[in-house]
Amino acid sequence: MQGRRHDRVRELLKRELSRLLQREFLPAQTGLIAVHDVAVSGDLKSAVAYLSFVGTPEQRRRGWALVLEHRVRLQGLLGHAVRLKYTPRLRFVLDDSVERGDRVLRLIEEIEKTLPPEPT
């Protein structure tokens, strides 16, 4: 079980990484980048950031490629933004849960349209 410090570091990394991504990448190129969560290891030396992209398919592809290409630089900038003994080694994971949720909602709406109205 992780303690309060672990949770605070996780939230700090999430907030600062969000700021970095907004500052470093233009939305016209990459769409909007959202950091959904950051999972930090117990020793705080590695972290997994769950990202999603809002925009055209081309913007999302370009954004994902740029984030992966600049991972080391982003890790360095994050190290300057937060004061920790060790800057966690970042790994990025594409989080498509929002897209999957939207798809499920669209399917439910389609099903509801085909159902006969309930008698009152």
N, C-alpha and C positions, 0 to 999 in steps of 0.2 A: 504494500500500500504506500502510495506517495504522499508526502506531507504538503504542508501549506507552501513552503518555499518552492517546491517543485511546481505547484499550480501557478504561483506568481511568476516564475521564470517562463513557464509555458505561455501565459497570457502576455507577458512582456515581449517575447519573441514574436508572437502572433501580431501584436499591434505594430511593432517596429518593422517587421517584414512587410506588412500591408503598406505602411508609409513608404518604404523603400521602393516597392514595386510600382506604386502610384507615381513616385518621383522619377524613377529611372526609365520607365517605358511609356511611350505615348499611346493613349487610347486609340488613336487613329490607326496605329500599326497593329496593336495587340488586342484591341477590345479592352473591356474592363477586366482586371484581374482581381479575384477575391480569394482571400486566405480563409478557408473554412475552419481549419484547426491546425494546431501544431502539436505533435506528440514528441515528447522529450524523453530520452533514456534516463534511467535511474541515476547515472553518474553525471548527467547533464552534458555529455561530450558529443552526443549526436541528436539530431532532430529530424523529424519527417514533417514536411509542410504539405497540407492538402489544399490544392489550388483548383479554382474553376475559372473559366473565361466566358465572358458575355460579349457576343459580337457575331460577326459573320463567320462561317466556317474557315475562311482564309485567315481572318484575324486570329482566330483561336489557334490554328496550326502555327502561324507565325509567332504568336505570343508564347506558346509552349516551347517552340524551338529556341526562342531568345532566352527564356528563363533557364533552359537546360544549358545553353551555350555560356551564359554568364553566371552560373552557379557559384563558382569560386569567388568572383568579384562581389556578388551579392553577399556571400558569407563574410568577406572582408569588411564590406560596408556595415553589415549587421554587427560585426565585432566592434566597430568604432561607435556605433549607436548605443550599444548596451555595455555595461560594465560587469563582466563576469570573469572568473578566473580562467575559464576556457570558453572560447567561442564554439558553440556546437557545430559539428559537421552537418551541413544541410543536405537533405535528400528531398526531392519534390515528387509528389504523386498527384496525378490528374484525378480530381474528384468530380465525377459526373452525376452525383446524387440529385442535384437540382434538375438537370435535364431529364433524368429518369422519373423524378416526381412529376414534372410537367407532362411527360408522356402518359403516365398513369392517370392523371387528372383528365387529359384529353380523351383517353379511352373510356373513362367513366362517363364523361359528358356525352360521348357518342352512344353509349349503351342506353343512357337515360332518354335520349331522343327517340330511340327505337321502341321503348316500352310504352304500352298504352297508359293513358292517364288513370290515376287511381280514382275509384268511385268515392264520392263524399257523402 
